[in-house]
Amino acid sequence: MGDWMKKEPDIELTERELELLGKISFDWQNQNELIASIMPMVALAEMLLKRKAIPDIRLLYFTDPERNPSGRGRSREQIFESNGTVGDEIIAHPSFLPYLKYFVYGPNLPADTIRTFKEATACSGHLTGSDVLDLIPTAKTVVRSWPLEPHIAAEEFYKLALECGAMPSSADALRKSIRAMRLRHSR
């Protein structure tokens, strides 16, 4: 899945943080690009964490086991730790790059899709289980119209549902529904 969202950060960044962000190749094409991204990634993550610029809901996606449905009771952070990467080593690990991208940009979804989900929270301030069920057809239409890989898009919709206040179990129902999609690919 390519980037199909806006390229502007959706959290406030300082000039120095924007400068570091510009040095990070989130969609690196070769080892050199990846290696060149590590130091700015570490510096940016440290700055954002220090000034608490990352929304709590995004940090919970990384640190809360309940928000990692495929983690077998472990958070994404705990999976790093169980693989021997602990403390500050986590934000220096190449596999942390997608998490930093999410922390800065939010779910990798079209702006109008994000708006649709947020509008569904207008009455109650969060997505209820029935709201999530009502939004499944919208999410599937987006996946088909781009066309996207369902397993990747499912995770982005999961993040969006969490950010809109859905309970992890409701967000996971959306994720599972999208993951189960089968798309016909034209040749």
C-alpha contacts under 8 A as a table, 3 or more apart, distances in Angstrom:
res1	aa1	res2	aa2	distance
1	M	148	L	5.88
1	M	149	E	6.20
1	M	152	I	7.02
1	M	153	A	7.86
3	D	108	N	6.86
4	W	108	N	6.72
4	W	109	L	6.27
4	W	110	P	6.18
5	M	108	N	5.45
5	M	109	L	5.08
5	M	110	P	4.77
5	M	111	A	6.64
6	K	110	P	7.10
6	K	111	A	7.03
7	K	105	Y	7.53
8	E	105	Y	6.88
9	P	12	E	7.30
9	P	13	L	7.84
9	P	104	V	5.45
9	P	105	Y	4.59
9	P	106	G	7.84
10	D	104	V	6.37
10	D	105	Y	5.25
10	D	106	G	6.69
11	I	53	A	7.10
11	I	54	I	7.25
11	I	104	V	6.03
11	I	105	Y	7.17
12	E	53	A	7.27
13	L	16	R	7.91
13	L	17	E	5.58
13	L	18	L	6.03
14	T	17	E	5.05
14	T	18	L	6.19
15	E	18	L	5.09
15	E	19	E	6.19
16	R	19	E	4.98
16	R	20	L	6.30
17	E	20	L	5.07
17	E	21	L	6.05
17	E	44	L	5.89
17	E	47	M	7.50
18	L	21	L	4.90
18	L	22	G	6.19
19	E	22	G	5.21
19	E	23	K	6.80
20	L	23	K	5.23
20	L	24	I	6.85
20	L	40	P	5.24
20	L	41	M	7.38
20	L	43	A	7.46
20	L	44	L	6.17
21	L	24	I	5.39
21	L	40	P	7.10
21	L	41	M	7.54
21	L	44	L	7.03
22	G	25	S	7.91
23	K	36	A	7.78
23	K	37	S	6.37
23	K	40	P	6.36
24	I	36	A	7.44
24	I	37	S	4.52
24	I	38	I	7.59
24	I	40	P	6.31
24	I	41	M	6.45
25	S	28	W	5.10
25	S	33	E	6.32
25	S	34	L	6.75
25	S	37	S	5.83
26	F	37	S	7.88
26	F	97	L	6.43
26	F	98	P	7.03
26	F	101	K	6.94
28	W	31	Q	7.65
28	W	33	E	5.48
28	W	34	L	5.69
29	Q	33	E	6.64
29	Q	34	L	7.78
30	N	33	E	5.52
30	N	34	L	6.54
31	Q	34	L	5.05
31	Q	35	I	6.09
32	N	35	I	5.11
32	N	36	A	6.04
33	E	36	A	5.13
33	E	37	S	6.23
34	L	37	S	5.14
34	L	38	I	6.63
34	L	94	P	7.36
35	I	38	I	5.49
35	I	39	M	7.98
36	A	39	M	6.85
36	A	40	P	7.80
37	S	40	P	5.67
37	S	41	M	5.94
38	I	41	M	5.00
38	I	42	V	6.19
38	I	92	A	6.19
38	I	93	H	7.61
38	I	94	P	6.87
39	M	42	V	5.19
39	M	43	A	6.23
39	M	92	A	7.46
40	P	43	A	5.06
40	P	44	L	5.93
41	M	44	L	5.23
41	M	45	A	6.00
41	M	91	I	7.38
41	M	92	A	7.18
41	M	97	L	7.21
41	M	100	L	7.59
42	V	45	A	5.21
42	V	46	E	6.07
42	V	91	I	5.61
42	V	92	A	5.46
43	A	46	E	5.21
43	A	47	M	6.23
44	L	47	M	5.15
44	L	48	L	6.12
45	A	48	L	5.17
45	A	49	L	6.01
45	A	91	I	6.77
45	A	100	L	6.90
46	E	49	L	5.23
46	E	50	K	5.95
47	M	50	K	5.12
47	M	51	R	6.28
48	L	51	R	5.46
48	L	52	K	5.86
48	L	53	A	5.06
48	L	54	I	6.25
49	L	52	K	4.91
49	L	53	A	6.45
49	L	54	I	6.75
50	K	53	A	7.87
52	K	55	P	7.66
54	I	58	R	6.79
54	I	59	L	6.84
54	I	103	F	5.92
54	I	104	V	7.24
55	P	58	R	5.46
55	P	59	L	6.60
55	P	103	F	7.49
56	D	59	L	5.04
56	D	60	L	6.10
57	I	60	L	5.06
57	I	61	Y	6.38
57	I	162	L	7.35
57	I	163	E	6.22
58	R	61	Y	5.08
58	R	62	F	6.89
58	R	102	Y	7.54
58	R	103	F	5.99
58	R	106	G	7.91
58	R	163	E	7.59
59	L	62	F	5.25
59	L	63	T	6.13
59	L	103	F	7.49
60	L	63	T	4.86
60	L	64	D	5.02
60	L	67	R	7.14
61	Y	64	D	6.05
61	Y	67	R	5.50
61	Y	68	N	7.07
61	Y	75	S	7.99
61	Y	76	R	7.76
61	Y	159	K	7.58
62	F	67	R	7.76
62	F	68	N	7.89
62	F	75	S	6.32
62	F	76	R	5.13
62	F	77	E	5.77
62	F	99	Y	7.55
63	T	75	S	5.30
63	T	76	R	6.19
63	T	77	E	5.37
63	T	78	Q	7.45
64	D	67	R	5.48
64	D	68	N	7.06
64	D	74	R	7.73
64	D	75	S	5.10
64	D	76	R	7.65
65	P	68	N	5.30
65	P	69	P	7.68
65	P	71	G	7.06
65	P	73	G	5.50
65	P	74	R	4.62
65	P	75	S	3.74
65	P	76	R	7.24
66	E	69	P	6.63
66	E	73	G	7.02
66	E	74	R	7.84
66	E	75	S	7.24
66	E	168	P	6.77
67	R	75	S	7.16
67	R	168	P	5.81
68	N	71	G	5.19
68	N	72	R	7.91
68	N	73	G	7.59
68	N	74	R	7.01
68	N	75	S	5.69
68	N	76	R	6.66
69	P	72	R	6.99
69	P	73	G	7.72
69	P	172	D	6.98
71	G	74	R	4.95
71	G	75	S	6.24
71	G	76	R	7.05
71	G	79	I	7.64
74	R	77	E	7.92
74	R	78	Q	5.69
74	R	79	I	6.45
75	S	78	Q	5.00
75	S	79	I	6.34
76	R	79	I	5.10
76	R	80	F	6.59
77	E	80	F	5.23
77	E	81	E	6.42
77	E	90	I	7.91
78	Q	81	E	4.86
78	Q	82	S	6.02
79	I	82	S	5.05
79	I	83	N	6.28
80	F	83	N	5.20
80	F	84	G	6.62
80	F	85	T	5.25
80	F	86	V	6.82
80	F	90	I	6.77
81	E	84	G	5.10
81	E	85	T	4.82
81	E	86	V	4.93
81	E	90	I	7.99
82	S	85	T	7.23
85	T	89	E	5.71
85	T	90	I	5.68
85	T	93	H	7.82
86	V	89	E	5.45
86	V	90	I	5.70
87	G	90	I	5.91
88	D	91	I	5.77
88	D	92	A	6.86
89	E	92	A	5.09
89	E	93	H	6.24
90	I	93	H	5.28
90	I	96	F	6.66
91	I	96	F	5.82
92	A	96	F	7.12
93	H	96	F	5.48
93	H	97	L	7.63
94	P	97	L	5.71
95	S	98	P	6.79
96	F	99	Y	5.32
96	F	100	L	6.40
97	L	100	L	5.23
97	L	101	K	6.24
98	P	101	K	4.96
98	P	102	Y	6.27
99	Y	102	Y	5.06
99	Y	103	F	6.14
100	L	103	F	4.92
100	L	104	V	6.24
101	K	104	V	5.33
101	K	105	Y	5.90
101	K	106	G	7.47
102	Y	105	Y	5.24
102	Y	106	G	4.66
102	Y	107	P	6.15
102	Y	108	N	7.60
103	F	106	G	5.89
105	Y	108	N	7.44
106	G	160	L	7.97
107	P	156	E	5.23
107	P	157	F	7.26
107	P	159	K	6.01
107	P	160	L	5.82
108	N	156	E	5.89
109	L	113	T	6.65
109	L	114	I	6.74
109	L	156	E	6.81
109	L	157	F	7.70
110	P	113	T	5.36
110	P	114	I	6.51
111	A	114	I	5.12
111	A	115	R	6.17
112	D	115	R	4.94
112	D	116	T	6.18
113	T	116	T	5.06
113	T	117	F	6.42
113	T	139	A	7.83
113	T	142	V	7.76
114	I	117	F	5.27
114	I	118	K	6.20
114	I	160	L	7.16
115	R	118	K	5.05
115	R	119	E	6.00
116	T	119	E	5.16
116	T	120	A	6.45
117	F	120	A	5.21
117	F	121	T	6.99
117	F	135	L	7.41
117	F	160	L	7.72
117	F	161	A	7.46
117	F	164	C	7.06
118	K	121	T	5.32
118	K	122	A	7.06
118	K	164	C	6.12
119	E	122	A	5.31
120	A	123	C	7.35
120	A	126	H	7.92
120	A	127	L	6.77
120	A	131	D	6.85
121	T	124	S	5.75
121	T	125	G	4.81
121	T	126	H	4.67
121	T	127	L	5.33
121	T	164	C	6.76
121	T	165	G	7.96
122	A	125	G	5.56
122	A	126	H	7.57
123	C	126	H	7.99
124	S	127	L	7.41
125	G	164	C	8.00
125	G	165	G	7.41
126	H	164	C	5.57
126	H	165	G	4.32
126	H	166	A	6.08
127	L	130	S	7.91
127	L	131	D	5.50
127	L	132	V	6.31
127	L	161	A	7.14
127	L	164	C	5.94
127	L	165	G	5.42
127	L	166	A	4.63
127	L	167	M	7.84
128	T	131	D	4.98
128	T	132	V	6.32
128	T	165	G	7.97
128	T	166	A	5.99
128	T	167	M	7.59
128	T	170	S	7.60
129	G	132	V	5.18
129	G	133	L	6.39
129	G	166	A	7.13
129	G	167	M	7.64
129	G	170	S	5.28
130	S	133	L	4.96
130	S	134	D	6.13
131	D	134	D	5.03
131	D	135	L	6.25
132	V	135	L	5.07
132	V	136	I	6.41
132	V	161	A	7.52
132	V	166	A	7.58
132	V	170	S	6.54
132	V	171	A	7.10
132	V	174	L	6.66
133	L	136	I	5.38
133	L	174	L	7.19
134	D	137	P	6.93
135	L	138	T	5.20
135	L	139	A	6.27
136	I	139	A	5.09
136	I	140	K	6.16
136	I	174	L	6.18
136	I	177	S	7.39
136	I	178	I	7.81
137	P	140	K	5.06
137	P	141	T	6.13
138	T	141	T	5.16
138	T	142	V	6.42
139	A	142	V	5.20
139	A	143	V	6.34
139	A	157	F	7.37
139	A	178	I	7.56
140	K	143	V	5.01
140	K	144	R	6.19
140	K	178	I	6.39
140	K	181	M	7.94
141	T	144	R	5.17
141	T	145	S	5.97
142	V	145	S	5.16
142	V	146	W	6.37
142	V	147	P	7.77
143	V	146	W	5.84
143	V	147	P	5.55
143	V	148	L	5.15
143	V	149	E	7.48
143	V	150	P	6.71
143	V	153	A	6.79
144	R	147	P	4.71
144	R	148	L	6.58
144	R	183	L	7.17
145	S	148	L	7.89
148	L	152	I	7.62
148	L	153	A	6.45
149	E	152	I	5.57
149	E	153	A	6.14
150	P	153	A	5.06
150	P	154	A	5.73
150	P	178	I	5.74
150	P	179	R	5.03
150	P	180	A	7.42
150	P	181	M	6.20
150	P	182	R	7.68
151	H	154	A	5.18
151	H	155	E	6.80
151	H	178	I	7.10
151	H	179	R	4.69
151	H	180	A	7.99
152	I	155	E	5.53
152	I	156	E	6.81
152	I	179	R	7.97
153	A	156	E	5.12
153	A	157	F	6.27
153	A	178	I	7.39
153	A	179	R	7.89
154	A	157	F	5.20
154	A	158	Y	6.06
154	A	174	L	7.41
154	A	175	R	4.61
154	A	176	K	7.15
154	A	177	S	7.92
154	A	178	I	5.18
154	A	179	R	5.58
155	E	158	Y	4.86
155	E	159	K	6.25
155	E	175	R	6.17
156	E	159	K	5.12
156	E	160	L	6.26
157	F	160	L	4.91
157	F	161	A	6.06
157	F	171	A	7.93
157	F	174	L	7.28
157	F	175	R	6.55
158	Y	161	A	5.19
158	Y	162	L	6.29
158	Y	171	A	5.22
158	Y	172	D	6.36
158	Y	174	L	6.60
158	Y	175	R	5.32
159	K	162	L	5.16
159	K	163	E	6.16
159	K	171	A	7.81
160	L	163	E	4.98
160	L	164	C	6.19
161	A	164	C	5.04
161	A	165	G	6.54
161	A	166	A	5.41
161	A	171	A	5.37
162	L	165	G	5.18
162	L	166	A	4.96
162	L	167	M	6.71
162	L	168	P	6.61
162	L	171	A	6.16
163	E	166	A	7.28
166	A	170	S	6.07
166	A	171	A	5.87
167	M	170	S	5.31
167	M	171	A	6.22
168	P	171	A	5.04
168	P	172	D	5.97
169	S	172	D	5.00
169	S	173	A	6.33
170	S	173	A	5.08
170	S	174	L	6.66
171	A	174	L	5.23
171	A	175	R	6.30
172	D	175	R	4.78
172	D	176	K	6.00
173	A	176	K	5.20
173	A	177	S	6.14
174	L	177	S	5.13
174	L	178	I	6.34
175	R	178	I	5.36
175	R	179	R	6.08
176	K	179	R	5.00
176	K	180	A	6.12
177	S	180	A	5.33
177	S	181	M	6.87
178	I	181	M	5.35
